[in-house]
Amino acid sequence: MITILFHVVFLLFSLFVLVQSISYSIYEYKTEKNHYGSIVFTIFTLFCVIFSNYIIIGNN
């Protein structure tokens, strides 16, 4: 029961971090005109979220 709760909380936190990072990347893209930086930041954040969820949730 505790592990299921931990997985759900971890997944929700990961999604929260992903949404915040994407919104920051959109801000960088539109206001600062930092196209390459925002794209690399989004890809790096997406990779980190997917990898960390795979490690935590995938390995029971």
Phi, psi and omega in degrees: 000317180294320181293323178295317178297318178298317180296319180293315179296318179296319179295317179295319177295320179296318178294322177298315179297320180296316180294318178296320180292320179293321178294322176295322179294322177294320177299313179298321182293317186274315187269320184267352181059033179262079187292309183293320180296319181290324179291315179295320179298318179295316180295318179296317179295318179298317177298315181296319180293315180295316181295316180293323176292324178295318181293314184285311186273324183291326181260089180287000000 
